Structure formats: structure tokens, C-alpha cells
């Protein structure tokens, strides 16, 4: 038989049905290859954390966070290598989660090894929300993170004391007769605690949870031989943030912590691994972009049973963070912190021995700011009481509960205080600026200022000693802190001019400090009205002498710096530079920024500087600076509070001719402004000791530490401090003044 054959020419074109099928096949292939391309390339970053082959996992290569140093290179924050025991919930067999975590927990317990359990539920029956849950932000964040990760409603989970635990019991399969037979109540609480901890910390694929942090060698030895019994558990070497000088600049440096679920999208977009440690407060937060290290990636190939690593290959190398150099001077910061604590505790002890009430026995807190007026660089930001950053996680509950002393508050940038008589420099400069007085005008202090028939405030010396300052020009009035003179200036200027000029100097406006700050308050009719309070015409007199206004210590420092600069106001900053860790090459440096500028004539600056020099040499701060060898200027201040001893203030600058530092000291309930001046003098000593070390070496040998001399009582009625012009007790202050003072203290 002869086979029939056909040539290509004899093949007929496909029918319409065949054409449709062919088009469908082509389209399907296009979709398939498009999806394959998307998975392989376009969505590479999304799926990098999964298995790239049945036995290969892409994991992060941890890197180091950048160090933080002071202006001289002294390391303030670094890293220590630690061993952690971690658990990857994704490697626990499905359906075996409860048994696996319970077995691990019982092993750790039996060996006396503490592990993380962040579930904010009591461990004893009944399992209810911790009593401090609604006052502890971190505990609330854990539940919010969990609710978001699990797609639950946060409000439902805290709707009752047992709602959270009931949710977990049901979600983890621990509810019912079968579970009751298998697990005791205490074992259920253990399982819920660990699984909650794993879930809160594992909202990204492949992110292991640290269950035991900073494990010692004994702990590692105990568990290393048993790891094969605990699926997903492993020993991980990592770096932990370490603060090199105990308790120094804690409020400045801030702290680090894990990424919470509610912040995950933000950090994911910036390329973070979601098990990264990030800055939470202070410099750690403000300079996160410089400090963060960038993790590398490696492909890890496991055996089929997942127990043995067969191969590791680096895909992307890791990159350590930059070293951030701050403008802070560690030696000066330490001097300020030590002096604050010494002066405050000494005054409190002395006050408790006094038979009088409100005699400084309640002194408990204070703050210091030191700034270079030439560019706004901050050398000191001290706040007392303080805390230890290295034990912060263990201490946070106690610290947060201390409502009396509020150690977590950074008073230097977040506290607001009446400036007292330190504001008189601004009033004097404003009076000269607006031409309501001049350097030659003499005003006679009559003791009682005749402002209104129902309001006649007194000069402080009239109440304290029954006399007056007599004839005063503007320089004399600053040296003697003469309230009478400044009452008259306040009346002539009016509140609008006072506030406008004060604002131009940086009062009541932000300084620009990178770590965040309070705004402060320039009191005015508009402000009082907005807060439901009545404006009393007498307030303008109080404002002129620094009462009613509320400012942060860093604002006060910026204002004095601006005045000394002739009106040029620099942005306050603690960032100096970011540098490569290995080479110390500068990656980015700070460029001074002028925020505003108003013209203050040189004659005004020189005259008021001279007045501040006389305050130190012959006036209200002279008892502290007796025979002080180095020329400095300063101004004292006192501010009444309604429920305790006075707050006291000192502002000063050095050297006198060409100021390089401006110092502000505020002591809460410090009683006498010379106490604040004592702290400032210690800082001046630290500054001048660097310039003239031989002088201070000789002084220490000859006389030793005589800091305590300044706490002796005043002799012969010598003028060493001023009192507020108006007191509630003398019956002459309008009710609104007392009300505002109460308000001020509550904000400060």
C-alpha cells in the first residue's frame, strides 16, 4: 500500500475555532511568564524572606548601630556583643505550637532561666489585665500590635479585665474540655504568654523573637545541647546598645527599642528589617537615619529535615551605621549633673532642719542648659533626677510611677518655668529699643508702685528690708533687680511690645533643637481669653519682671545668647557631624542656621552686659562669686509657686568680653537664687579649668572643695537674693495673679 503524503503547500489555514484556542494559549503563556518575571524580579524584595528553594532561606546579616560621641570624641553610646535565645515561630510545626512553647518554657524554668513574657495579664488566677495597664504605654502598644497583626479590634480586647486572656485562650486552642484535661491553668498562662510574645514580635516573615536576652555563658551551655528538642529555637549572637558612662546625659541620648506593629509600614518603606532596633527618644531617635546600620542578606541552605546548615552565601554585605558626634561636652555635662544633685540634696537637707515652712526642704529637681551663643551649639542638657539607660527596661515601671519627681521628663527642653527676674534683660532691651527710656534716665524707687488704687505692687527690697533702692538707671535696676523700675517699664511698653520683642529674642517660640521641645507661653490678653481666663491690667507689670510667662530652659538660654549676639538668633542644635566608623571621615556636618535677626545696638548690648557683670561682682549673685578670678556676667531670678518653696534661676555667660558659653540653671523649690548660681559657678570652673589648668590645679591644692560655703546663711542682712514683687500673703495681689501662678506651676 502506498502511503499518501502532503506537502506544506497543501496544509489549510486553521479554522476560526482553532485560531481562538491558539490565542488563548498565547495569552496564558504571556500571563504565566509575566507572573514569573514579577516574582523573580519586580517583587524580589517582598519575597526575599521566604524560601528561594525547598531548603534555602534568605536571612538578614545583622550589623552594628552607629556610636554616639561627645564633641571631643568621648564615646557615650556603643554596642556590646550578646548571646540571645530566639524562637522563629515559622519553624514550629503546625499544630504543635502549644506543646513546643510549653516544653521550652518548662525547660527554661527548671534551669532558672528567665524568659520574656510581655503579655500584660496577671500570672495568677484569675488572669486579668495588669493593674497598671492603662498607665503603661508600652503594655498598651503590645496589645495594639497584637490586635493589628491578628486583625482584631483593640477596644474589644480590653473591654473587660478578662477579655484579652479569653481571646488568647480561644485563639490558641486552649478552650474546652480536651484542653482542660491536657493543660493546667498555669500551663495555659505560660503558653499564652509566650505565644503572645512571639506574635507581637513576629509580624514579618522570618523574624525571630528574642526570648532570652543577653544570656550568660552558663545559660548558653545549658541550652545548646538541648536545642534540637525545641523547634524554631536557636542561639543568636547580636549587638546590644550600651551606654558607656553610667547615667550621663540619659535624657539627651534617649533610648532604642523594637519596631511596633503600628509603625511597621513606615519602617518597611525605609528598608528596615522588622526585627531591627530603632531609636525611640532623644538623639537615638533624632539621628536614626545616620545611626541605623543596614543589614546584609545571605542565603542559608538547610538539610531536608531543617536541622543542619549545609551552605551559607552572602548576597548583600551589611553596612554599619555612622558615628554621630554631638555638640555635648561630656566633662561639662558631668559637672552639671553632679552639681545639680549635690546642690539640690544639700538644700533639701538644710531646709528640713529649718523651723520655717517652704524653706527649700522640698527641693527635688532641676535643670541646666549650656549653649555656645556663636552658633547655637548645646554643650550641656542636664535634667535631674535622671535614670540609667542600661537598666531602663527593668526600671521603667518604677520611673513612670514617680509622679512627684517625674524623672522621665527632660526638664531642659520639656519643662516650662517662669523666668523670674532673668526676664528683666529682655524688658530692658525692649524699653531701649522702643525708646520709652534711655541709658541716662533716673527713676526713683518709692517702694510701693502706684499703679491702681486697688493694686499697688511693691519692690522686693521694700518687703524684705523696709527700704528702697533709691535712684536707679537701667543698669542699676538690673544689678539690684529693682522691680519698681521695671514696673514702670512694663507700664510704658505695654504687653504687646514686651511680647513682640521677647519673641524676637527666642522666648515663647521653638529653638529648633532636634530632640523635640515644649513651646512655652508669652502671657497676653489673647492667651488668657483662649484659656477661659480674665486679663487683669496689672499683669503687664508682672510680665515685665518675668512673672506669668512660662519658658523652657533652652529657650531662656537661647534668648540670652541672642541678646549677646546683638539680636542674631541661631537654631539650637546638638548634632555636630556624622562620620564613617572605620575612617572617621565626615559624612555630614552641621551648618549654623540663623532663625531670626533683630537689631540690638552695640551700646545696648554693652550697657546690659555691664549690668550683668555688676550682678555677679556687687549684686544679687555676688555672695557666690566672691573674689572670682575670671570675668563673667549673670542674672538671678526667683519665681513663686503656689505649693512650696520658690523656684530659683540663674543665667550667666563667660568669658565676659567674648562669650563662648551661656548657662541657665533652674532649681525647682530651690529657695535661694544663689543655689542656682552655685551650679553655674561649678560649670564656669569647668570651662575655665580647660583654659587655665594650672590655676585650678593650684586652687585645688591650696583650698580644696569649698562648694559648701555658699550654703551658709546670709550675714548682716546682706543682699543676696530677691523676692517676688507680689505675694498672695500681703493681700495686694489680684486673685487672677494667684490663679495664674497655680496654672504656671501645673505646666512647669
C-alpha positions, 0 to 999 in steps of 0.5 A: 500500500502506498502511503499518501503524503502532503506537502506544506503547500497543501496544509489549510489555514486553521479554522476560526475555532482553532485560531481562538484556542491558539490565542488563548494559549498565547495569552496564558503563556504571556500571563504565566511568564509575566507572573514569573518575571514579577516574582523573580524580579519586580517583587524580589524584595517582598519575597526575599524572606521566604524560601528561594528553594525547598531548603534555602532561606534568605536571612538578614546579616545583622550589623552594628548601630552607629556610636554616639560621641561627645564633641571631643570624641568621648564615646557615650553610646556603643554596642556590646556583643550578646548571646540571645535565645530566639524562637522563629515561630515559622519553624514550629510545626503546625499544630504543635505550637502549644506543646513546643512553647510549653516544653521550652518554657518548662525547660527554661524554668527548671534551669532558672532561666528567665524568659520574656513574657510581655503579655500584660495579664496577671500570672495568677488566677484569675488572669486579668489585665495588669493593674497598671495597664492603662498607665503603661504605654508600652503594655498598651502598644503590645496589645495594639500590635497584637490586635493589628497583626491578628486583625482584631479590634483593640477596644474589644480586647480590653473591654473587660479585665478578662477579655484579652486572656479569653481571646488568647485562650480561644485563639490558641486552642486552649478552650474546652474540655480536651484542653482542660484535661491536657493543660493546667491553668498555669500551663495555659498562662505560660503558653499564652504568654509566650505565644503572645510574645512571639506574635507581637514580635513576629509580624514579618516573615522570618523574624525571630523573637528574642526570648532570652536576652543577653544570656550568660555563658552558663545559660548558653551551655545549658541550652545548646545541647538541648536545642534540637528538642525545641523547634524554631529555637536557636542561639543568636549572637547580636549587638546590644546598645550600651551606654558607656558612662553610667547615667550621663546625659540619659535624657539627651541620648534617649533610648532604642527599642523594637519596631511596633506593629503600628509603625511597621509600614513606615519602617518597611518603606525605609528598608528596615528589617522588622526585627531591627532596633530603632531609636525611640527618644532623644538623639537615638531617635533624632539621628536614626537615619545616620545611626541605623546600620543596614543589614546584609542578606545571605542565603542559608541552605538547610538539610531536608529535615531543617536541622543542619546548615549545609551552605551559607552565601552572602548576597548583600554585605551589611553596612554599619551605621555612622558615628554621630558626634554631638555638640555635648561636652561630656566633662561639662555635662558631668559637672552639671549633673553632679552639681545639680544633685549635690546642690539640690540634696544639700538644700533639701537637707538644710531646709528640713532642719529649718523651723520655717515652712517652704524653706527649700526642704522640698527641693527635688529637681532641676535643670541646666542648659549650656549653649555656645551663643556663636552658633547655637551649639548645646554643650550641656542638657542636664535634667535631674533626677535622671535614670540609667539607660542600661537598666531602663527596661527593668526600671521603667515601671518604677520611673513612670510611677514617680509622679512627684519627681517625674524623672522621665521628663527632660526638664531642659527642653520639656519643662516650662518655668517662669523666668523670674527676674532673668526676664528683666534683660529682655524688658530692658532691651525692649524699653531701649529699643522702643525708646520709652527710656534711655541709658541716662534716665533716673527713676526713683524707687518709692517702694510701693508702685502706684499703679491702681488704687486697688493694686499697688505692687511693691519692690522686693527690697521694700518687703524684705528690708523696709527700704528702697533702692533709691535712684536707679538707671537701667543698669542699676535696676538690673544689678539690684533687680529693682522691680519698681523700675521695671514696673514702670517699664512694663507700664510704658511698653505695654504687653504687646511690645514686651511680647513682640520683642521677647519673641524676637529674642527666642522666648515663647517660640521653638529653638529648633533643637532636634530632640523635640521641645515644649513651646512655652507661653508669652502671657497676653490678653489673647492667651488668657481669653483662649484659656477661659481666663480674665486679663487683669491690667496689672499683669503687664507689670508682672510680665515685665519682671518675668512673672506669668510667662512660662519658658523652657530652659533652652529657650531662656538660654537661647534668648540670652545668647541672642541678646549677646549676639546683638539680636542674631538668633541661631537654631539650637542644635546638638548634632555636630557631624556624622562620620564613617566608623572605620575612617572617621571621615565626615559624612555630614556636618552641621551648618549654623542656621540663623532663625531670626535677626533683630537689631540690638545696638552695640551700646545696648548690648554693652550697657546690659552686659555691664549690668550683668557683670555688676550682678555677679561682682556687687549684686544679687549673685555676688555672695557666690562669686566672691573674689572670682578670678575670671570675668563673667556676667549673670542674672538671678531670678526667683519665681513663686509657686503656689505649693512650696518653696520658690523656684530659683534661676540663674543665667550667666555667660563667660568669658565676659568680653567674648562669650563662648558659653551661656548657662541657665540653671533652674532649681525647682523649690530651690529657695535661694537664687544663689543655689542656682548660681552655685551650679553655674559657678561649678560649670564656669570652673569647668570651662575655665579649668580647660583654659587655665589648668594650672590655676585650678590645679593650684586652687585645688591644692591650696583650698580644696572643695569649698562648694559648701560655703555658699550654703551658709546663711546670709550675714548682716542682712546682706543682699543676696537674693530677691523676692517676688514683687507680689505675694498672695500673703500681703493681700495686694495681689489680684486673685487672677495673679494667684490663679495664674501662678497655680496654672504656671506651676501645673505646666512647669 
